[in-house]
């Protein structure tokens, strides 16, 4: 259940949007774009978080992601945020929680109406070429998307303002949602939370991108490793 309102991007952040805001900055990655309207892919969770922070600063807002220092790989991708914390109590751009993503995608679910393995040619397509029927585009296909949440166990109960697990366990695992241009339609669903590989904040792939959410989360609730609610 939600006791707050939130906004969700109509489509995945494009390569052109990412480079316009982030490209060329010292130590930061510039993505390769064959077309500016293709989804931004090969981005780590931390790349996406930095983009969200930069978007918040661009419009004069506080930032949702806090850290003490950053580590980049040779390609300019951020692979570690020391002292990472998510602040849900600010009006800021951020990644959507798993609950927010599932609610939006579930408003009109039709996996056949997506860029998937049956029609994509096994490559990403420009955003908004397929509409989901719920006001959004490409929630179910095109590229999978980063969620804001750590990966943890669910509990068989109703949670209000759920924001995931308190941490990602010993591996620091995170959640990705949706299908991609590589997915068979019958495999695309609302409840899948990962990939064939272990997903951590430094993971990236050519079929993994992200979209932004916006807004503070009032009275957020996490679940600890025992499944107990923590606020």
N, C-alpha and C positions, 0 to 999 in steps of 0.2 A: 504494500500500500504506500501511497505518496501523500504526505501532508504539506507538500510544497509544489510550486510550478517550476518548470524548467523549459529551456529552449534547446532544440537539437538542429544541427546543420542539415539543410535539405539534401546535401550530397557530401561525398568524401572530399576532404581538402585536396585540391589539385596540385599537380607538380608546379604549375605556373604560380599559384598562390603561395606555395611553400617557398619557392626561390625568390619571389618578389619581397617577401618579408625576411627571409633567413639567408639567402644566398650571398656569397661574397664577403660575409663577415669573418673576421679572423678566427680560425680554428673551427669553423662551422662548415657543414657539408652543403654543396650545391648539387641538387639532384639532376640527373640526366633526363631531359624532356624531349621526346620525339614530337609530342604535342602538349601544349600547355594545359589542355583540359583533361588530360589523363589523370587518374588518381596518383597522388604522391605515394610511392612505394619504396621499399628498401629503407624504411625509417624505423629506428628503434623506439621503444616506449619513451625513452628520455628525449629523443629528437622531437617527438610529438608533444611532450610536456613543455619543452623549450619554445616550441611554436605557439602553444596555447598561452604561455606567459608573455611572449612577444606581442601576441594579438591583444591581450589585456592591456599591456603598456601602451599600445598604439592608440587605444581609445581612452586612455587616462584612468584605467581601473587598477585595482590591486591584483596581485597574482595568486593563483591557487596552489602553485608548487614552490616549496621552499627547500633550499639546499645550502650546504656550506662551501662545496667546491665541485668542479666538474672534471670528468676524464673523457678524452676523445681518442678514437682510434686513428690510424693513419689516413683513413678516408674522410675524416672530419666528423664522423658520427659520434654522438654522445653515448657512451657505454656505461657510465656510472655517475650517479648523483650522490656524493657523500652527504650524510645527514638529511636524506630525503624525507620530506613530510608533505602530506596533502592537507591543505586548509579548506574545508568545505564551507566555512562561515563567511565567505566573501563573494560578492557578485563579480565573477570572473569567468573567462573562457577556460575550459578544461575538457578532459576526455569524459565521455558519458559513463556512468556506472553501468554495470551489467543489467541491473533492474530497469534503468531508464532505456537502455538499448532494446531490451526484450519487450517492454511495453510498446514502444514506437513500432518495432518490427511486427508485433502481433496484431496491430490494428487492421492490417490487410495483408495476410500471409499467402503468398503464391510463389513457391520456389521455381515454378516453370517460367514465370515472368521475370527472369533475371539473366544476367550474363553468366552462363555456366558452361560446363564441359560440352554440352550439346549444341551450343550456338556461338560460342565466343571465339572459335579458332585458337583457343588456348593462349589468349593475350588479353590484356585489359582494354577497356573501351572508354571513350570520353564519358564524363559524368552526365547524368540526366538524359541519356539516350533511351533508358527504360525507366518508367515511373512505377513505383510500388503500389499505387492506388490509395496511399494514406498521406499524401503530401510530400513524401520523401522519394529519393532515388537510390537504388543500389544498396539498400540495407541487407538484402539477402544474397547478392551476387557481386560480380565485378572483382572486388578485392575484399578479403577479410579485414576486420577493423579492430584496432586496439580498444580495450575497455580500460576504465580507470582502476579497476579492482585488482587486488591480490587474489590469487587462486586459493580457495579454501573449501571446506565442506559446507553443504547446505544443512538445514534443519527442517523437519516436518512441522512447520508452524508458520504463522503469518508475521512478517516483519515489516514495520513501518519505517520508511526512509533508510532502506538497506544500502550500505555502501561497501559490502564485501567482507573479506577476511581482514584480520588485524595485521597479518603479514603473509608472505608467500612461502613460508616454511624454510627449510634449510637451503633450498635451491633458489628461493626468491621468485617463485613462479607467478606469472600474470595471466590474465584472461583475454582471449581474442574471440570475436563474435562474427557470425555470418559465414556465408559461403564465398567462393571466388570463381574466377573464370576457369579454374581447374576442377571444380566440384561437380559431381553428378547431382542433378536436381533432387533425387530421392534422398541424398545424404545431407541436404541443407535443412536445418531446423533451428528452433529457437533456443534449444537447451545445450547444444554443443559449446564447449568452452575452451578448446585448445586445438592442437595440430598434431601431426605425426611426430613432431619433435618437441622437446621440452621448451616451453616458452618462458623466457625471462625478460627483464627490462632491456637487455642488450641484444635480443633476437631481432632479426630483420629478414625479409624475403621479398621477392619480386611480386608476390601476391598478397602482401600485408600492408594496409594503409590505415587511415583513421579519419574520423570526422569529429567536429567539436560540439560540445554542449556548452551551455551558458547558464549561470545562476547559482546562488548559494543553496546549500542543503541544510534546512533547519533541523536541529536535533537528530543528526545522523546516528545510525546504529550499525555497528560491526558485529560479526560473530567470531568468538574466540575459538581456539582449536577444539574445545569441548562442545561447541555449538551453542554456547551461552551468549546472550545479547549483551553488548557492551556499548555504552553511549558516552 
